[in-house]
Amino acid sequence: MKKIEAIIRKSKYRVVQEALHAVGVNFFSYWDVTGLGNEKEGHVYRGISYSTSDIQRRYLSIVVNDDFEAITVQTILESASTGEVGDGKLFVSDITECYRIRTGEKGGETLR
C-alpha cells in the first residue's frame, strides 16, 4: 500500500477530485493549509502591496493499494498542473499495514 500526499492549489481542488473519482479513487482526506513557497514577490492591488509568501493550499492524503499508485499519481500531476510556479508538491510513501476499525480486518482489502 502507498500513501500519496499532495499539496495543491485550492483553485484546482474540484478538478483533482473529479479526476480521482473518474479513475476509481473515491476516498481520501483533505485539509486547508497555509505554507511558505519559493515565490518571494508580493502583488499590488489598488496600490496596496500584499505578501504572497503565505500561500493557501489544499492538502490531500490518499492511501491506495500498490496497483493504484501510478494512476493516482499521474491523475494528480495532470489535473493539478497549471504550468506556473506554485502548483504544489506530491509525496509517496509506503504503508506497512491498514486496519478496518469496525471489523478488525487488516490488509489491502480494507481500502475497498
GIQUIZI-V626653 format. One record per residue. N is the residue number from 0. SS is DSSP state (~ for helix, > for strand, _ for the rest). PHI is phi in whole degrees, -180 to 180 (NA if undefined). D_FIRST is the distance of its C-alpha to the first C-alpha in Angstrom with 2 decimals. Layout:
BEGIN
n=N ss=SS phi=PHI d_first=D_FIRST
n=N ss=SS phi=PHI d_first=D_FIRST
END
This chain:
BEGIN
n=0 ss=_ phi=NA d_first=0.00
n=1 ss=> phi=-127 d_first=3.79
n=2 ss=> phi=-106 d_first=6.94
n=3 ss=> phi=-110 d_first=9.83
n=4 ss=> phi=-116 d_first=13.20
n=5 ss=> phi=-130 d_first=16.32
n=6 ss=> phi=-112 d_first=19.94
n=7 ss=> phi=-128 d_first=22.18
n=8 ss=> phi=-64 d_first=25.80
n=9 ss=~ phi=-61 d_first=26.66
n=10 ss=~ phi=-68 d_first=28.75
n=11 ss=~ phi=-100 d_first=25.81
n=12 ss=~ phi=-58 d_first=23.69
n=13 ss=~ phi=-62 d_first=25.05
n=14 ss=~ phi=-64 d_first=24.65
n=15 ss=~ phi=-65 d_first=20.96
n=16 ss=~ phi=-58 d_first=20.45
n=17 ss=~ phi=-65 d_first=22.34
n=18 ss=~ phi=-66 d_first=20.61
n=19 ss=~ phi=-65 d_first=17.11
n=20 ss=~ phi=-61 d_first=18.68
n=21 ss=~ phi=-64 d_first=20.29
n=22 ss=_ phi=-99 d_first=17.13
n=23 ss=_ phi=98 d_first=15.61
n=24 ss=_ phi=-97 d_first=13.61
n=25 ss=_ phi=-108 d_first=15.77
n=26 ss=_ phi=-131 d_first=14.39
n=27 ss=_ phi=-162 d_first=14.07
n=28 ss=> phi=-108 d_first=16.26
n=29 ss=> phi=-147 d_first=18.86
n=30 ss=> phi=-138 d_first=21.71
n=31 ss=> phi=-86 d_first=24.90
n=32 ss=> phi=-132 d_first=25.20
n=33 ss=> phi=-124 d_first=27.94
n=34 ss=> phi=-142 d_first=27.59
n=35 ss=> phi=-109 d_first=29.76
n=36 ss=_ phi=-120 d_first=29.58
n=37 ss=_ phi=-81 d_first=31.56
n=38 ss=_ phi=-71 d_first=34.08
n=39 ss=_ phi=-106 d_first=37.23
n=40 ss=_ phi=-86 d_first=39.82
n=41 ss=_ phi=-97 d_first=40.86
n=42 ss=> phi=-114 d_first=41.92
n=43 ss=> phi=-109 d_first=45.40
n=44 ss=> phi=-130 d_first=46.04
n=45 ss=_ phi=52 d_first=49.67
n=46 ss=_ phi=83 d_first=50.73
n=47 ss=> phi=-111 d_first=48.23
n=48 ss=> phi=-86 d_first=45.63
n=49 ss=> phi=-117 d_first=42.10
n=50 ss=_ phi=-75 d_first=39.51
n=51 ss=_ phi=-113 d_first=36.27
n=52 ss=_ phi=-74 d_first=34.63
n=53 ss=> phi=-93 d_first=32.90
n=54 ss=> phi=-111 d_first=30.51
n=55 ss=> phi=-81 d_first=29.18
n=56 ss=> phi=-139 d_first=25.59
n=57 ss=> phi=-118 d_first=22.76
n=58 ss=> phi=-107 d_first=19.45
n=59 ss=> phi=-107 d_first=16.38
n=60 ss=> phi=-125 d_first=13.16
n=61 ss=> phi=-130 d_first=10.42
n=62 ss=> phi=-114 d_first=6.91
n=63 ss=> phi=-133 d_first=5.69
n=64 ss=_ phi=-68 d_first=4.34
n=65 ss=~ phi=-53 d_first=4.93
n=66 ss=~ phi=-72 d_first=8.45
n=67 ss=~ phi=-100 d_first=8.88
n=68 ss=~ phi=-60 d_first=8.29
n=69 ss=~ phi=-61 d_first=11.88
n=70 ss=~ phi=-69 d_first=13.63
n=71 ss=~ phi=-68 d_first=12.39
n=72 ss=~ phi=-62 d_first=13.48
n=73 ss=~ phi=-62 d_first=16.62
n=74 ss=~ phi=-63 d_first=17.51
n=75 ss=~ phi=-66 d_first=17.55
n=76 ss=~ phi=-58 d_first=19.45
n=77 ss=~ phi=-73 d_first=21.97
n=78 ss=~ phi=-83 d_first=22.57
n=79 ss=~ phi=-93 d_first=22.76
n=80 ss=_ phi=-80 d_first=25.06
n=81 ss=_ phi=-113 d_first=28.78
n=82 ss=_ phi=87 d_first=29.60
n=83 ss=_ phi=-105 d_first=31.10
n=84 ss=_ phi=-60 d_first=30.44
n=85 ss=_ phi=100 d_first=28.26
n=86 ss=_ phi=-66 d_first=25.66
n=87 ss=> phi=123 d_first=22.95
n=88 ss=> phi=-136 d_first=19.94
n=89 ss=> phi=-137 d_first=16.24
n=90 ss=> phi=-125 d_first=13.77
n=91 ss=> phi=-126 d_first=10.24
n=92 ss=> phi=-138 d_first=8.71
n=93 ss=> phi=-81 d_first=6.18
n=94 ss=_ phi=-114 d_first=5.24
n=95 ss=_ phi=-84 d_first=6.96
n=96 ss=_ phi=-159 d_first=7.67
n=97 ss=_ phi=-140 d_first=8.44
n=98 ss=> phi=-124 d_first=12.03
n=99 ss=_ phi=-92 d_first=14.27
n=100 ss=_ phi=-62 d_first=17.36
n=101 ss=_ phi=-59 d_first=19.90
n=102 ss=_ phi=-109 d_first=19.35
n=103 ss=_ phi=82 d_first=17.54
n=104 ss=_ phi=-58 d_first=15.03
n=105 ss=> phi=-137 d_first=11.78
n=106 ss=_ phi=105 d_first=8.57
n=107 ss=~ phi=-63 d_first=6.79
n=108 ss=~ phi=-63 d_first=10.41
n=109 ss=~ phi=-69 d_first=10.81
n=110 ss=~ phi=-87 d_first=9.33
n=111 ss=_ phi=-97 d_first=12.16
END
